Amino acid sequence: MLGLDVSSSSVKLVELSKNKAGQYVLDRCAIEPLERGWITDGNIEKFDEVAEAVRRLVKKSGTKTKNVAMALPPSAVITKKIVLPGGMSETELEMQVEAEANQYIPFPLEEVSLDFCVIGPSATSAGDIDVLIAASRREKVQDIQGLAESAGLKPVIVDVESYASRLAAKRLIANLPEQGAGAIVALFEVGALTTSMQVIRDDEVLYERDQAFGGAQLTQLIVRQYGFSLEEAESKKRSGELPDDYESAVLRPFIESMVQEIGRALQFFFTSTPHHKVDYIMLAGGAAALQGLTEAVTQQLSFPCTLMNPFDGMEIGDGVRLKKMTREAPSYLTSCGLAMRRFLQ
C-alpha cells in the first residue's frame, strides 16, 4: 500500500516494504508540486489539475501498487474519545458509537463518514473501554477518494494527517535516550501556509495547535527582495540559485521570525498546560530543512532541536535517488506515516 499525502503545496508518495530481518525498506518516494490556490484550507479547488498532478506523481515514482492510504487535515475531522461498557458485540458497539456520535457531530449522520476503534480498557472506570471515534463530512472523504481513483489508485484507508505524522515520528522518538520514554516532544510540521504543532509524551497528545506561518512567506520575501515572479522565486528557492546577498538579506531574517513563531507556539503550550518545558523539539515539513534553522532554535529557545528524517534507519531501495531523498526527507513525514499503515492491523 502507498502513502499519499496531499497538501496545499504538493502531493507526496511513499512506498515501504520490509526485508527478511523485518526492517523497513524505502522502495519509492516522490514529490509533485501544486500551484498556489489549487488547494486552499484543505479544500480541493481545482480537482482536475490536482488529479493530473497525482497521475504525474504515480508515473514518476514508477510504482505498480494500486492500494493507497490518504489523509484529511485535522480541521476536517472530528475526533472524540468516549467510554463505553466492555463486553459488547461488534454490532452492539457500532450502534452505541452511532448513538454517541450524534452528540458530538454537528451534521446529520447520513452526511458523515464515521469510524471508530477500541483503544483498550478504560483507565478511569473499571470494566469499561475507551473508544476513539472519528468523523468527517462525507464530501471531504469522497473528494480525496476521487483524486486517488482518477489516478487509477484504490483508496483503502483515509486517516488524519496528524495521526499519520505521529506514527512516523514514533519511530524517531524511539531512537532518543531511553527510547524516548517519558520525554515531552514538540513536533512542528512547517508547511507552505501553516505550521502545525503537536506535543507528545509516550503516545499521548498533550497539546495541538496550528499557526498561520510557513515556507510560502519565504517565497514572498524573495519576490519582494528581487522582483521575481512567484513561480521563479519558488523554483530558485528549491534549486538554491539565488543572489549572493540572499542569506543575509532574506534567509536569516526569515529564520529569525520562524524561531519566534516556534517560541510563541511553545509559550501557548506552557501557559495552557501544567508543563513549563519540553525535552526535544523536532522539525519536519518542506521549510524545516532550511540551513541554520535547527541550530537557531536550539540556541534561542534552549531546547535541543533536530530535523526529522522519517526514513532514518531504513534500508534504501535501488529505485530511490539518495541525494534528492535526503534533501527532501523532512517533507515526507505524513506520507511515510501513511505508508506505514500497511503494516498496522
ABEGO torsion letter per residue (X at the ends): XBBBBBBAABBBBBBBBBBAAGBBBBABBBBBBBBBGABBGGBBABAAAAAAAAAAAAAAAGBABABBBBBBBAAABBBBBBBBBBGBBAAAAAAAAAAAAAAABABBAAABBBBBBBAEBBAABBGBBBBBBBBBBAAAAAAAAAAAAAAGBBBABBBBAAAAAAAAAAAAAAABBGGGBGBBBBBBBBBAABBBBBBBBGGBBABBBBBBBBAAAAAAAAAAAAGBBAAAAAAAAAAGBBBAAAAAAAAAAAAAAAAAAAAAAAAAAAAABABABBABBBBBEAAAABBGAAAAAAAAAGBBBBBBBAABGBBBBAABBAAAAAAAAAAAAAAAAAAAAAABX
